[in-house]
Amino acid sequence: MKALILAGGLGTRLRPLTFSMPKPVIPLLGRPLVRHLIDPLPEEVDTVILAVSYMKDYLERYFRENDIGREVVLVNEEEPLGTGGAIKNVARWLDDTFFAFNGDIISSLDLSAMLESHRSHHGIGTIALWSVDDPSAFGVVATDGSGRVTTFQEKPAPGEEVSNRINAGAYIFEPELLDRIPDGVVSLERDVFPNVLDRGLYGYAFQGYWVDAGTRESFLRAQRTLLDVGGGRVACAVRRLSGVRISGNNMIEAAHVEPSAIGPNVYIERGAQVHDGATISNSMVMAGAVIGRGATISNSIIGPGMVVEDGAVIADVILA
Ligand code: GTP
């Protein structure tokens, strides 16, 4: 079975970090974001197809240098074709039931159970659904009693939503869907889904956790969620953590950490340095970054090799 991952977006909401690396390889607790999607795929998925465009060379290099235990095919789009156009562009690879994912979702979705549900309905596709209190920033999906999708609403005004279930960006499709996607730049959500309801599109609601890691806030929320689910891990390559005050769940791979206050929800990548008296919370500090003496970092992503001066106060930003 094949799994298609949409990985060609510009990642504008994570700029300036995504000026120097594409979103799928941004490290989330020591693993590129996209590996959090690939690694839990059911065993029957033997081939992963990545629909790439923006910074494709970076992704090619990553998969050349890292064996993920499945065949990997990167299919390029000269110009980004949108989420529907990207699927159409890889049609020649898809001759059987396939998984498809937005490349930046982190979730507890049980894909084997979803596949079973899909097979029982005999529809053209199944969409994973996640419940939220306020769906106004999302694609809202309403289903009937049998789970069949009846309505799509893109970002409804508060109070106008037809349901509180949103499109979680994880799908199972029959190849027949490919014939229903027009050529060119096409949005799956806007241009394709509303036109295939007649053929039977089903919802698969799940619980646990789901985060779309596409913004600074949500990326850090994904980090927090995984740290909390995993019970939190401290240290790895750190030579000395004496005098460091640690609160909550964190992951610290840094080479050099002087007495400081770290946590909760901090990931410090290999090769970063944290100097005396620094305070870091709800943040990621990437490889080679240096956090100066007495600096305070909160709700931020500090990009690779960035230097935060002694005493600086950094809050709610991406530095890269
Ligand atoms: P923003 O620019 O911050 O909105 O990020 P994005 O470009 O990643 O867009 P968005 O988060 O809406 O995209 C959801 C998923 O679809 C991501 O995994 C993107 O990489 C992917 N994606 C979006 N547009 C395209 C496209 O035109 N082609 C391909 N191959 N993937 C796309």
Boltz pocket constraint, residues with backbone or C-beta under 6 A from the ligand:
constraints:
  - pocket:
      binder: B
      contacts: [[A, 5], [A, 6], [A, 7], [A, 8], [A, 9], [A, 10], [A, 11], [A, 12], [A, 13], [A, 14], [A, 23], [A, 51], [A, 52], [A, 53], [A, 77], [A, 79], [A, 80], [A, 81], [A, 82], [A, 83], [A, 86], [A, 101], [A, 102], [A, 103], [A, 104], [A, 214]]
      max_distance: 6.0
